[in-house]
């Protein structure tokens, strides 16, 4: 019997080796499984956060939980099997906030139309990847603006986190003010922020997820957390959000800046994640290009299309994939493990849906801090870099809009360079993008 088990184990290992090139990548099945578990633990917080964020946009919380889990599972499985990359995908932080609080909340776009915009941005990403236009767009936009977009989204997410926590509130005299820490919800969110920050600072694996869980438990005696009737149940219905996107409504000219913002924010986030994580895996060649990069980028783009059909905001590659890579994950088997864990999580939906917004607000703040670190890459002693980058990053939270920060930042960069006699240094694509944004402000906004 032991001999038969040994033969089965060896044949299974050989199959995995052939499918994922484990030996060539210097890894094995055990290492890849461990890496998959590690990545999943570090990013599983999205299962708790995304339903709460999109619930504020009017979507059904249970349906969003299912859409989040399935979008993550399907796109991550495709990444593993098609691109053979140890990267995991899920609905992205920041883009979900843009969807809920700007597109639906501020701009009053119906959530069905907003999902249509997500679908179109995903289709554009697929086309750009397949045609090679991605490289042109990346070259056209100056590096400081790319860093500013990431940092601005981080500041925007953190602001939303503080708002959801009740730490920052509105004030008619000063626009914003400090909240009331005697309020049980605000107090719980503050405790959660401290707990989560300590866990993350001490390098505890899955610190954000653990922080959400601890905060949720603390909220029980405070009367904030409502315990579910059971720990495991049948999956929630997907019907409220499945295939409810309004593509025709998203094709209006007034939606262009929104779709543009979704596409570019997703693109910049993906490129940064790919380069940062792949540099640790030997997936970047001597010319600085990603090996099989188009396959991985296509998987990322299709993730957004799939997510919009299921009923969630843009799906993107997670930087938390670096956690799995750090413990040896080198192939798509890592992604397959993550995908299977997302599918298994569907059974525990009652626990996820019991998490209060005060427990997820600290995660938004801390993710915002990580993203805002892109400001370190901007040379603030060079005014040609500092001015448009600062405008882009700061206006995103101040206007409560990623698209407005992006539009004004692009316009300010192009005008500054042109009027300072350095117009020839600006890529022609930036002039096209700038003219489009100006037309939007003149005729639409």
LINBELDA-V461279 format. One record per pair of residues at least 12 apart in sequence whose ideal C-beta (glycine too) atoms are under 6 Angstrom apart, sorted by the first residue. I is the first residue (numbers start at 1). J is the second residue. Records with the same first field share a line. If there is no record, write none. Layout:
BEGIN
I = J + J
END
This chain:
BEGIN
13 = 29
16 = 29
20 = 84 + 331 + 332 + 333
25 = 330 + 331
27 = 328 + 330
31 = 328
32 = 329 + 333 + 334
33 = 337
34 = 327
35 = 324 + 327 + 328 + 329 + 334
36 = 334 + 337 + 338
38 = 323 + 324 + 327
39 = 88 + 321 + 323 + 324 + 338
40 = 338 + 341
41 = 206
42 = 206 + 320 + 323
43 = 318 + 320
44 = 209
45 = 208 + 209 + 212 + 363
46 = 90
47 = 68 + 345 + 352
48 = 212 + 352 + 355 + 360
49 = 360 + 363
50 = 68 + 91 + 96
51 = 64 + 65
52 = 357 + 360
53 = 96 + 97 + 100
54 = 100
56 = 100
57 = 100 + 104 + 111
58 = 111
59 = 111 + 241
60 = 240
61 = 353
62 = 236
63 = 238 + 240 + 241 + 311
65 = 349 + 352
66 = 235 + 236 + 238
67 = 241 + 310 + 311 + 312
68 = 91 + 312
69 = 342 + 345 + 346
70 = 310
71 = 306 + 307 + 310 + 312 + 315
72 = 90 + 342
73 = 339 + 342 + 343
74 = 306
75 = 89 + 303 + 306 + 315
76 = 88 + 89 + 335 + 338 + 339
77 = 339
78 = 299
79 = 299 + 335
80 = 332 + 335 + 336
82 = 295 + 299
83 = 292 + 295 + 296 + 299
84 = 331 + 332
85 = 296
86 = 324 + 325 + 329 + 330 + 334 + 335
87 = 317 + 321
88 = 318 + 321 + 335 + 338
89 = 303 + 315 + 317
90 = 318
91 = 307 + 312 + 313 + 315
92 = 314 + 316
93 = 367
94 = 153 + 157
95 = 313 + 314
96 = 313
97 = 157 + 160
98 = 402
99 = 114 + 313
102 = 401
106 = 400
112 = 244 + 245 + 246
113 = 246 + 249 + 250
115 = 245 + 308
116 = 245 + 246 + 247 + 249 + 250
117 = 250 + 255 + 258 + 259
118 = 308 + 313 + 314
119 = 245 + 247 + 308
120 = 250 + 259
121 = 259 + 262 + 263
122 = 301 + 304 + 305
124 = 263
125 = 301
126 = 301
129 = 297 + 298 + 301
140 = 427 + 429 + 430
144 = 378 + 385 + 389
146 = 268
147 = 374 + 377 + 378
148 = 389 + 392 + 393
149 = 268
150 = 371 + 374
151 = 372 + 374 + 375 + 393
152 = 392 + 393 + 396 + 405
153 = 371
154 = 368 + 371 + 372
155 = 372 + 397
156 = 396 + 397
157 = 364 + 367 + 368
158 = 365 + 368
159 = 397
160 = 364
161 = 361 + 364 + 365
164 = 357 + 361
165 = 189 + 361
166 = 179 + 183 + 185 + 186
167 = 179
184 = 222
185 = 358
188 = 219 + 222 + 224 + 358
189 = 358 + 361
192 = 215 + 359 + 362
193 = 362
195 = 211 + 214
196 = 211 + 362
199 = 211
200 = 366
208 = 363
212 = 359 + 363
215 = 359
216 = 355 + 359
219 = 356
224 = 356 + 358
225 = 356
228 = 350 + 354
230 = 350
232 = 347
233 = 350
235 = 346
236 = 349
241 = 311
242 = 311
245 = 308
254 = 444
257 = 403 + 440
258 = 403
261 = 402 + 403 + 406
265 = 402
266 = 314 + 316
269 = 316
270 = 300 + 316 + 317
273 = 317 + 319
274 = 290
277 = 321 + 322 + 325
278 = 290
280 = 325
281 = 325 + 330
300 = 317
303 = 315
387 = 416
388 = 409 + 412 + 413
391 = 408 + 409 + 412
392 = 405 + 409
395 = 408
407 = 437
410 = 433 + 434 + 437
411 = 434 + 437
414 = 426 + 430 + 434
END
